[in-house]
Amino acid sequence: MPLGKLRNSGFYLGPMGYSLPDIQAAIKTVSAVPDWTADERGKQLMRLSLDIDGQTLQGLYLRLTAHRKFPDQEVTAQLEYQPPFQILTALGRIDWRPLKDHTNPVNGPAKHRLKRITGSHHHSFALNWIPERSSMRETNLPFAEAINPDPSDFGQLLALVSKEFRISGIDGLPVPTWDLLL
């Protein structure tokens, strides 16, 4: 199958033989914990390499983003995979206390169509995977569900991320550097 046809598909088995559903279902552990890095616009990023069965899977990451000016809000955690020579595929995303609402598109699971979500929400693999095509709906995970209860702090957010993305070893990650005196 040409590489173009493999885009976002579950058929790519990579060097360790994992499909996208395999990666989603696997218990993952953190390879190393980097520091938060910041850009000139105040965005912060932490990108963690992940292991499956004790081996680092090239291109598999948990990406965390936060903004210095918005303490305890506008935080995103995304499980993503980018095999060699392919585009990045998001497998799941949690948006914690985003500044904007999310509205699901019209095409997709009937009970979620056009649903508007105010507050924290989860773009799960299950909502955005199309088994018949063995592919994700789109690269940006268009469908989401509200998170209830909403995590009360960054530590509870990490516990939710750990559970939903099946990642162990993230409970002690450092909190983003927020400007508390604005």
Secondary structure, DSSP 8 states (H G I E B T S, - for coil): --HHHHTTBS---TTTT--HHHHHHS-EEES-----EE-TTSEEEEEEEEEETTEEEEEEEEEEEEETTSTTSSEEEEEEE--TTS--EEEEEEEES-SS-EE--SSS-GGGTT-EE-S-EEE-HHHHEETTTTEES-TT----EE-SS--SSHHHHHHHHHHHHTEES-TT----------
